[in-house]
């Protein structure tokens, strides 16, 4: 921005609430969207889209809107969730499914038996290093390493 650009106020597209930025100066000469971090809101950008008559310049420019977290929450039943395969689902249904999956994984971790650990202190040599013997338990190829649990 330069000094001939009029200052503008950042507001939520839905409710009009003023939105501040995290560590950014709207009047900086080199303001770019890389430094545009709305506090308590989401920035939604579009290059346009086939079918719109509002904004579709096809020149690489974008339109952006800020929506505060409160409005996102209040109107979450209107949102779409797009997974990594680009499938669409209603946002709230997708969030319920993800939460259920998280709980199942957590329950599995809590119910899983503890890995077998030796109950005796390993024997050590004269320098204090453990003596490795074939009697110590070893992970088999069917067991997962501890780091993966």
N, C-alpha and C positions, 0 to 999 in steps of 0.2 A: 504494500500500500504506500501511497505517497501523501504529502500534505494537502493535495487537492481532492483527495478522496474523503467524502464525508464519513464521520464515524458511524458505525452501525451498532445496533443492540442485538445480542444473540438471545433469541426467545424460543420456547417450545412451540412447535408447529400446532400442537393440539390445544394447549391451555394458555399459551402466551407467557408463561413464567419465564423470568430472566434466568439465563444460564451463564455461569462463569466458566472461564477456561482455567485449566491447570497449568500454571507457569507459562503463560503466553501473553504477548503484548500485541493487541489488535492493531496498534498504530506503528508497529515496527516496519521498517522499509522492506525487509525481506520475509514478511509473513507468508508462509506456505501452508498447505494442508498437513505437512509433516509435523508442524508444531501446533496443530489444531486439536486440542484434547479437551472436549467438553467435560465439565465436572458434574456428575449426577445425571448424565444424559447420553444418548446415542446419536452419532452423526450417521445419517443415512444418505448415501450418494448414488447418483445414477447418471449414466451417459445418455440417457433417453432409453426408449424401448419401443419396439415395433408395436404399433397400435395407439401410441400416445399422440395427442395433438397439442399437449402442453409444452413438452420439452424433448426434442430429438434432433439436435443440430448436426449430428454425424461428423463432428470435427474434433473430437477428443475432449471437449469441455464437459463440465459436469454441473449438475444442480445438486445442492445438499440441503437437508433438513435436519434440525435438531428436535428430538423428542425426549422429554424428561423421563427419568426412571419411573416416576409415579404414573404418568400417562401410559407408559409401556405396560406396567403392571395392571393398571385399571382396564386397559383395552387388549390384554394378551389373548383374549378369545378371538380376536380379529387377525392375529398374526399367523404366519406360516413358518414352519420349521423345514429347512432343506437339509437333508443328510448328505454325506460325502458322495453318495451315488446320484445325487441331485433329485431324489424322490421327495415329494411334498407331503407334509402331514400338518394337521392343525397343531399349532405350537403347544397348547396346554396338554393335549393328548401325548405328544412326543415327550414333553418334560415328565409326565407321569410315568411313561414307559422307561425312560432313562433313570428315574429315581428308583423304580422297582428293580431294575437290573443292578443298580449300585447296591441296594439292600441285599439282594441275593448273593452277590459277590462278597459282601461284608460278612453275611451269615456263613458262607462257605469257609471263609478264612477263620472265623471264630470256632467252627465245628471241626475243622481239619486237625488231625492229631499232630502234636508237636513233633518235630523231627527228632530222630533218635540221636541222642548225644551221649558220649561216654560218661559213665558215672564215676570212674576212677580218674585220679590225676595221672597224666601220662608220665612214664619214666623218663628221666633226663640223663644225659651223659655228663661227664666231668665239667664240660663248658656250659651246662645249663640248657642245652638244646634237647628237644624231645627225641626219644628213641622211637623210630617208626618200626612197627612190627606188623606182620600180616594179620594179627588178631584184632587190630582196630577196625571198626566198621567202615566200610567204603560204600559210597553211593553206587547203586546199580544203574544200568542204562534206563530202567523203567522209573527211577525216582527222579524228581525234579530237583535241581540245585536250590539251595536256600534262597538265593537272590531272586528267583522267579516267583516265590510265594508271596 
